[in-house]
Amino acid sequence: MDSLDKIFKAYDVRGLAPEELTPEVAEAIGYAFGQFAASERIVVGRDMRPSGIALSESFISGANRAGVGVDEIGLCSTDMLYFASGRLNEPGVTFTASHNPAAYNGIKMCLAGAKPVGEATGLGEIKENARRYLNGEFKEVADSGVNASINNKVDLLEEFSNHIRSFVDVSKLAPLRIVADTANGMGGYVVPSVFGSLPFDLTILYGELDGNFPNHPADPIQPENIADLKNAVVSLNADVGLAFDGDADRVFLVDNNAAPLSGSLTTALVAKAMLERSPGSTVLYNLICSKAVPEVIIESGGVPVMTRVGHSFIKDVMAETGAVFGGEHSGHYYFRDNYRADSGMIAALIILEQISISQTPLSELRKPFERYCDSGEVNTRVSDAHAVIAFIKNAYDKRARATEIDGLTLDFGDWWFNVRPSNTEPLLRLNLEARTQEEVASKLAEVLAVISKADSVRS
């Protein structure tokens, strides 16, 4: 597998080593994306990783060689890039490796209006034209297209911050004490701007932009990476803790007792709030969210729709259904009025508004939504994930309601699990939920035994 195959196969992972995503490759992708975008202009940003400077400059050079002008927004969170794409109605690209280690980088792309670009909507074409560019097939045309004067530098931070704040009634916000751990990532750039005019007592941990992540990795889904945030919430007697990932599009919350909220719990809280302002609307949730999420949507008068895991699938279904909101267990939260793009910042503000209006601490506000226990994601290396899934389905026969939207989900009523193959590794991903932690442990052991037996049969 060459570097382009790796880059485009790992598009949703964004964990690319320096030898895989080089300035030369970035230039080729810039040319190919400029060709594909069918737009006179595209918007380009980057996160705080040192390699992003050379990569974005090379990408811009490639786009110029395709005759496309660039609006450079410079440093940005990924949700700020989506806002820029929607606000300017231009295709967009940002260089970021999200939560991955310092040496890595990657590319997130969207079409004009922050529409997703996926394998069926252009990635394959972009990859092949980038390969042809690297092989010198476009050299004569590319050399004639160089014109850096068509580029502009655009500052959208204030507009972006105003847009984020528009999702709440600022007059109803209480003077809550908040700790935000931005992990030396892009949250250190956008959080002060968004929160600066709000009536919060805000403390920022590791707000300095440093793509080497000197304090801890910018991956808040790992419990060890929110330890400092939890300690600060306790020591400062804070109302809420916010943990952002490296490109600040995801957020995980910690309540006033320093207890983390899962992505499912946050999805349920935000869904209820969104349905209060948009009664009867459709709300999306991905298939590994807790069963509590569709229950809360129905109880709040909404229409729940299950989707596959992944932003491009959710954005497509959101466009088809007109859904007002969509949530993923992984901490991505999508809003119709945010160009159907995700923003952890918006989700966090909505929950802060709910705490303010209800005058109820988050430790109490969360309780009605905590109905089940889960295993977390358990990964097993297998020889053939699809064959193992077929074996599992046959093993359980017709004892459960089966759904095959993404892998296999088997619902037994009082417990359920999903198994799905990894897109990038020979792994089977298992998520399981039951009424109690004891049931989770028991059923998890049962399903893992079936997976082991299935794989041994294949081997």
Buried (B, 14 or more C-beta within 10 A) or exposed (E): EEBBEBBBBBBBBBBBBEEBBBBEBBBBBBBBBBBBBEBEBBBBBBBBBEBBBBBBBBBBBBBBBBBBBBBBBBBBBBBBBBBBBBBBEBBBBBBBBBBBBBBBBBBBBBBBBBBBBBEEEBBEBBBEBBBBBBEEEBEEBBEEBEEEEEBEEBEBBEBBBEBBBEBBEEEEBBEBBBBBBBBBBBBBBBBBBBBEEBEBEBBBBBBEBBBEBEBBBBBBBEEEBBEBBBBBBBEBEBBBBBBBBBBBBBBBBBBBEBBBBBBBBBBBBBBBBBBEEBEEBBBBBBBBBBBBBBBBBEBBEBBBBBBBBBBBBBBBBBEEBEBBBBBBBBBBBBBBBBBBBBBBBBBBBBBBBBBBBEEEBBEEBBEEBBBBBBBEBBEBEBEBBEBBBEBBBEBBEEEBEEBEBBBBBBBEEEBBBBBBBBBEEEBBBBBBBBEEEEBBBEBBEEBBEBBEBBBEEEE
